[in-house]
């Protein structure tokens, strides 16, 4: 994954070009010259202009939207004040086929915990784009607890906005502004939901029941070694992790997001997975379950 802290968008300063139908694989086996020929009927090879490496195969009639278009949209968002330059991150991976930009919107909320501490939650916008046709541009939210940098998702499955690829910067800017406004409007609701978690007490027996749902046991009431290690890890985070708040549903969610944000999965792919992959889906499922528990407790 490539990124830079000098030029805000240094990781996206390349073009996606079409090369010849022949390309060389990165690590050919012994005795293999690594040259591959791509028939025109299958597609065209896309290249990263900066590294001169092949990054994927695209259809013969497919139009590629360049990284500069996504960057141009974000530069416009910065100029108009929709997002902030401080701590903006721009990263590329898969040779430049994929690009991710994270930026603050300036929205900040507070969750009052059982420990009478106001946990600050910061709203960020995350944009994922792909330049060889694997997916549309995705705009979503990352609500970050600053004390522990645990990333939180929105409970609604439709919280992500998908935008079609078009060459028009104006069109993409308008689409992204609509998506950002939608995410910002949802931030206040998110803080209210998180506060419900903080206001709902949770005893040790209740937390163990939640762990059994997250890491189920078999008919003999046993977990696999892997599941038991994960459950033990989350339980430690519940009691002693950064921003721990044992005794509330908020504390349970903090433990879960700490594990998902910093420990679950592989280091190289964890961040992307937590934005638009299995990590984000798991995070969303856990949050929806805990919100349902809080609402059920409030109805008693």
C-alpha positions, 0 to 999 in steps of 0.5 A: 500500500502506497501513501505520502504525508507531503503531497496530500495526493502523492499516492494517486499521482499516476495514470492508468494506461493501456499497454501491449497485449503482452506483459511480464508477470512479477515472479515467474517460475524457474524456466519461465520467461514470464511473458504472457499474451492477452488475446484481444477478445479477452481484454486489454492490459492496464498499466500504472504509468508511474511504476510501469507495472501491469495492474489488471485486465479490462474489457476491450470497450471499457472506459477507464476513469483516471485517478486524477478525476477522483483526486480532482473531486477531492481537491474541490471538496477541500477548497469548498470546505466539505472536508479538512486537509489535516490528517487527510490520507491517500493510499493506493494498493494492488499496483494502483488499481485501487485508491482510498482517501480518508478525510475529516469532515469537522463533525465531532460528537461525545459519548458520556460513559459509565466512567463519567468520561466524555469519549470524543467521536470524530466523523471521517469520510472514506472514499474507495475507488477502483480503476479497472472496473472491479467496483463503483466508487464507494463513499462511506463513514468512519466514526473514530473514537479518538482515545483509542482510534477504534473505528466504528461503522454505521448500523444501517447496511445502506450507509455506503453510497455507490457512485457510477464511473463517469469522466465528468468531474462535475457529475462526480463532485455532485454525487460525492457532495450528496453522499457526504451530506447524507453521511454527515446527517447520519452522524448525529443519529449515530451519536444518539445510538452510541449514547444508548449503548453507554446508558445501558448497564451490562453485568459480567453474566450479560457480557459472557452471553454476548461473547457466546454469540460472537464466538459460539460454542459447540454442542459440548459447550466448547469453542475451537482453539482459535475462537477461544483465543479470540474470545479471550482477547476481546474479554481482555480488551473489555476490561483493560483496553484503551477506552475500556468501559466495562459494565455497559453495552458501550464497553462491549462495543469498544472491546469489539471495535478495538479487536476489529480495528487493531487485531483481527485479520492480516495487517496488510489488508485490515484497514481496507477490510474494516472500511468495505470488507468482512471487518466492516460487515462484522462491525455493523452486525455487532453494532446492530445487535447491541443497539437492539439490546439497548432498545429492548432494555429501555422498553422494560 
